[in-house]
Amino acid sequence: MFKYEIIIYWSKEDEAYIAEVPELPGCVAHRDTYDETLASAKQAIELWIETAPNTILQIISQIIFNSSSHQILQLFRFSFYKLLLI
């Protein structure tokens, strides 16, 4: 299991605690209490990890499909294989 930094702060504007996971783009959570926010952030991390590979694959596939450049295609193939090795 990987460990990720979770930054939790109070948002006066939202009147809620906000949790952000800097290493996982878009992985955020918010709740009324600090403890609820932490629990929600941990759940958001699990969901992010489950769904991110499929989302990244869809984005790369769409870029490759719309690309007319063979060089870009090769670059994304290499990046995708590198991603799978992580």
C-alpha positions, -999 to +999 in steps of 0.1 A: +000+000+000+013+034-010+012+064+013+001+098+001+003+132+016-032+145+025-035+183+031-066+192+052-076+228+058-107+247+067-125+266+039-143+296+052-160+301+019-173+265+017-177+262+055-162+228+054-129+210+058-112+204+024-087+176+018-063+176-012-039+148-023-012+167-042+003+136-058-031+125-073-045+153-095-081+160-088-082+138-057-101+159-032-127+155-005-147+178+018-168+172+050-180+190+081-154+176+105-117+170+103-121+133+110-148+128+084-127+147+059-097+125+065-118+093+061-134+107+029-099+115+016-087+080+022-117+067+003-111+092-025-075+079-028-088+043-032-113+053-058-087+074-077-063+045-078-090+022-091-102+045-119-071+064-130-056+037-152-088+034-173-092+072-175-056+077-186-059+049-212-090+065-226-073+099-228-042+085-245-063+064-269-083+095-279-051+115-285-036+087-306-068+082-326-070+119-334-033+123-341-020+123-376+017+123-365+034+089-363+060+105-340+033+115-314+019+080-317+052+065-308+057+089-279+024+080-263+030+043-268+063+046-249+047+067-222+019+042-218+042+013-214+063+032-190+031+040-170+022+003-169+056-005-154+051+019-124 
